[in-house]
Amino acid sequence: MSTPEQKTQLATIQWLNAQYPEVSKFVIKIDNEGKRTIGGHILAKKMGLHKGASDLFIAWPSKTLHGLWVELKPDLWKGAYGKKAKMHLESQMDFIEKMRSKGYGAELAVGIDNAIKIIDSYLKGK
């Protein structure tokens, strides 16, 4: 069974496949979620796991940016509650700022409509 965030991501990818089939070949899902043992976490970090990395990377340059990072949240997301969730969101926002500083587009998208708007605007060069 999918989580609300996974459903948002699936719908985003389905839309991208339909609207931009050539671009969809350049979309990378960042597998940074999930529970790991301590050993598994250490190994993942050694292999390039990056705390707060966005859910999707679209490796398709625009006129002014190298690619687009998108952190997805489900439609009914109300924000981060609790210390752990707030720390996680902070690491995601830090990642977004870091990517922007290096010439990438990077956005937090809440819900499928917002994700579509962000990706469509990026691909149309707006």
Backbone torsions as a table, in degrees:
resi	resn	phi	psi	omega
1	MET	NA	135.8	-177.5
2	SER	-85.3	149.4	172.7
3	THR	-80.7	164.7	176.3
4	PRO	-56.9	-37.8	179.0
5	GLU	-67.4	-39.9	177.6
6	GLN	-64.5	-38.8	177.8
7	LYS	-63.3	-39.4	176.9
8	THR	-62.9	-43.2	-179.8
9	GLN	-66.0	-43.8	178.3
10	LEU	-59.8	-45.1	179.7
11	ALA	-64.8	-38.2	177.9
12	THR	-62.5	-45.6	-179.7
13	ILE	-67.1	-39.6	177.5
14	GLN	-61.2	-43.8	177.4
15	TRP	-62.2	-46.5	-179.3
16	LEU	-61.1	-42.9	177.3
17	ASN	-59.1	-39.9	-177.8
18	ALA	-76.1	-41.1	-174.1
19	GLN	-87.8	-34.1	-176.4
20	TYR	-135.1	67.8	-174.9
21	PRO	-58.7	-34.8	179.4
22	GLU	-69.4	-42.2	179.4
23	VAL	-66.7	-36.2	-176.0
24	SER	-59.5	-21.4	177.0
25	LYS	-72.5	-9.5	-177.2
26	PHE	-115.2	23.2	179.0
27	VAL	-100.8	131.8	-178.2
28	ILE	-120.2	127.4	173.9
29	LYS	-86.9	127.6	178.9
30	ILE	-91.9	116.5	-174.8
31	ASP	-91.6	69.9	-177.0
32	ASN	-106.4	1.0	178.7
33	GLU	-96.2	175.4	177.0
34	GLY	106.3	160.8	179.5
35	LYS	-92.5	141.4	179.0
36	ARG	-135.8	154.5	170.2
37	THR	-69.7	167.5	177.5
38	ILE	-58.6	-44.1	178.3
39	GLY	-63.1	-40.3	177.9
40	GLY	-65.0	-36.9	178.1
41	HIS	-67.9	-44.3	178.9
42	ILE	-60.4	-44.9	179.3
43	LEU	-63.5	-44.0	-180.0
44	ALA	-61.1	-40.8	177.6
45	LYS	-63.4	-41.6	177.9
46	LYS	-63.7	-28.3	-178.9
47	MET	-89.2	1.5	174.8
48	GLY	112.5	6.4	175.5
49	LEU	-56.7	132.0	-178.7
50	HIS	-122.3	118.1	-179.2
51	LYS	-57.1	127.5	176.4
52	GLY	84.3	2.2	-179.4
53	ALA	-57.6	141.8	-178.6
54	SER	-66.0	160.4	-175.8
55	ASP	-68.0	-39.0	-176.4
56	LEU	-129.5	146.5	170.0
57	PHE	-126.6	126.2	176.3
58	ILE	-102.8	105.4	-175.7
59	ALA	-85.0	59.7	-178.4
60	TRP	-134.8	109.0	-176.6
61	PRO	-69.4	149.9	172.1
62	SER	-102.3	-169.5	178.7
63	LYS	-65.0	-30.0	-173.4
64	THR	-124.2	-10.1	-176.1
65	LEU	-125.2	153.6	-176.0
66	HIS	-77.9	-25.4	-175.2
67	GLY	173.6	177.5	-176.4
68	LEU	-127.7	125.6	172.3
69	TRP	-97.4	135.1	179.7
70	VAL	-131.4	120.5	172.2
71	GLU	-95.9	118.5	-175.4
72	LEU	-99.5	138.6	172.4
73	LYS	-128.2	150.3	-178.7
74	PRO	-69.9	164.0	-177.3
75	ASP	-52.1	-43.2	-174.6
76	LEU	-93.1	15.2	-179.1
77	TRP	-62.4	129.8	-176.3
78	LYS	-109.9	5.1	-178.6
79	GLY	112.2	177.3	-177.2
80	ALA	-90.0	129.7	178.0
81	TYR	-121.9	135.6	-178.9
82	GLY	93.6	154.6	-174.6
83	LYS	-61.0	-45.7	-177.6
84	LYS	-64.6	-44.8	-179.8
85	ALA	-65.2	-39.7	178.9
86	LYS	-66.2	-38.9	177.6
87	MET	-65.5	-39.9	179.0
88	HIS	-63.8	-46.3	178.4
89	LEU	-62.0	-39.9	178.3
90	GLU	-61.2	-41.0	178.4
91	SER	-66.9	-34.0	176.8
92	GLN	-67.1	-42.0	179.2
93	MET	-69.2	-35.8	175.0
94	ASP	-61.7	-42.1	178.2
95	PHE	-61.6	-45.2	179.0
96	ILE	-57.6	-46.7	179.5
97	GLU	-64.0	-39.8	178.9
98	LYS	-61.9	-43.3	179.7
99	MET	-66.7	-40.9	177.3
100	ARG	-60.2	-38.8	-178.3
101	SER	-66.7	-15.1	-179.6
102	LYS	-107.9	13.8	173.5
103	GLY	90.7	20.8	176.5
104	TYR	-107.0	153.5	166.5
105	GLY	-78.8	143.0	179.7
106	ALA	-154.5	123.8	-174.1
107	GLU	-141.7	152.5	169.8
108	LEU	-97.5	122.1	-179.5
109	ALA	-113.3	120.7	177.5
110	VAL	-102.9	106.8	179.0
111	GLY	90.3	159.5	-176.8
112	ILE	-63.5	-42.4	-178.6
113	ASP	-62.1	-41.0	178.1
114	ASN	-67.3	-40.8	178.1
115	ALA	-61.5	-45.0	178.9
116	ILE	-61.2	-45.4	-179.6
117	LYS	-60.3	-45.0	-179.2
118	ILE	-63.7	-49.1	-177.5
119	ILE	-67.1	-44.0	180.0
120	ASP	-61.5	-45.2	178.7
121	SER	-61.7	-42.0	179.3
122	TYR	-62.1	-48.6	-176.7
123	LEU	-68.8	-24.8	177.1
124	LYS	-89.7	0.6	176.4
125	GLY	75.6	27.1	-179.3
126	LYS	-95.9	NA	NA
